[in-house]
Amino acid sequence: MNWIFINKQVLQPKEYEQVISHEKVHVQHKHSVDLLLAHIITIFQWFNPLTWRIQKSIKTCHEYIADRQVIDQGHELFDYQSLLLSQLISIRSVELVNNFNLLSIKKRIAMMNKIKSGNSAKLKALLVFPMLTIAFFFFANMTSKTNLSQTVSDTENIEGSWMAVHKKVNEKQYVSFKNDKAVFITIEDEDVILIDEFSCTLESNEISLKGDETESSMEYRIRNGNLILFMDDEEKIFERFDGTYIVMDGEMRKLNVPTAKSVKSFDYDYVLFSILLSKDGFFVDGEGSDLENLESSIRKELASLSPTVKTIMLEIDEGMKMKDVDKIKHALRENDLLKIGYVAKAHKSTGITETNTALLNLLPPKTAKMIDLDNLESKGISLFKVNHSLSSSYETKARDLHEHLKGNKKYVILYEYSNKTTYNDYIQTLDMVYSTVWSLRKELASNNGWDYNKLTKEQDKALKKKYPLTLTMKNVDVK
């Protein structure tokens, strides 16, 4: 109302005059009355998102008015803007009673630098108020008759990664929702300038965020397949992002997982933990480790869990070498963790839109031994070898394998690779084998008049018996 609270000790005399001039404008224009009326309306129209936006807009407009009058009174523009920035840096902000936050300051400085509008522009601006009034009552009438959850298209799962549709060329903003956690990332010129990680819960059209020292919430919408977040006094649009940036060990890291056709969707609720390997480092469930101490890291992780599931997800950069990947597989076998998934992006031909996809695999137990390849033919078993690198095209290899399996009742597929084989080549070869066997099963199901997507247990068993996935793998550099 008529009171101004200020600490003279933290301000120079010139700065004190600027602050007093600013706050006097709020007092003289009765801005407190505007805010109280806005709060009262919000109390009764709390379910209406427009009221919250109007309240914030009124507060922002008050600051624009006060800033303009301070400049009109003769105070230097540069000095006043410098004061605003210094207050932002030095004062621990309490949102209820001040307007010192980065986005607000940027907007206010931009507004001060604008050229004043002419009379015609002001007349056009006046039209906003009757339009807002009409929209306000129209929306209030709609929400009184309709359940709010029905007005929001929030049925789509927002789990996964999203990238902001930004006007700024040099700035990228990402948000990722995974395992009830939310990570907000802002990157400028490929340098990380902000990483915030929260635990989150979704309720209707609101996201509740909880950090180590802070709690907050924001509204969201799904509109035309995009995620709309109401943050920092504005509406931000995010589109699905199938990208390479992830946050591990509190830092920003790049990870390019391979793309494959034979992936399946998975739920992280059924995953014990994840192992990540990239050029930036090695991580077990988000904590930095090293390959030499991998087995002890896994045992430590197991000791802290009460596993009801034992599936491990491997998130590995496609450029890594199989020498290191084999170390991970060996450590998992030693700890009897045999159910694994090679995280990979779904090829566009699959039509899969889920973000959590992988090639699921079962490792052999640590007691398993390599089969005697020399005696296979004497047992009536044919052998099809796949080189560690696909020298011929994917389609050619798939066709050769298809014909071989179709012409032999019993077979073994041997995949040979080396320490230098890239992880991408490894996954592409696995993908080729998986896809070929599945295509033969689908072909047989179609010939029998079965719906491949709705197989009975007996039908599924018959297909697997006819075309089993008898794949064995060997690193030729390991004796």
MOBELLIN-V525717 format. One line per field, one symbol per residue. phi: phi as a letter, one per 40 degrees, with the letter a starting at -180 (. if undefined). A space follows every 50 residues. Layout:
phi=???
//
This chain:
phi=.bbbbabcccbcdccccccccccccccccfcccdccccccccdcbccccc ccccdccccccdccccccccccchcccccccccdccccccbccbdcbabc bdccccccccccccccccccccccccccccccccccccccccccbbcdcc cbcbccccchbbbcccccccbbbbbbbafgbbbbbbbbfgbcbabbbbcb bbbfbbbcbbbcbbbaaacaabbfgbcbbcbfgacbbbbdbcbbcbbbfg bcbbabccbacccbcbbccbbcabbbbaccibbbfgbcaaccbccccccc ccccbbcbbbcbbbbbccccccdcccccccccccbfbbcbbccacccccc gcbcccbaccabccccccbcccccbccccgbcbbcbccbccccdcccccc cdcccccbcbabbbbbbbcccccccccccdcccdccccccccccccccgc cccbccccccccccccbcccbbbacccbc
//
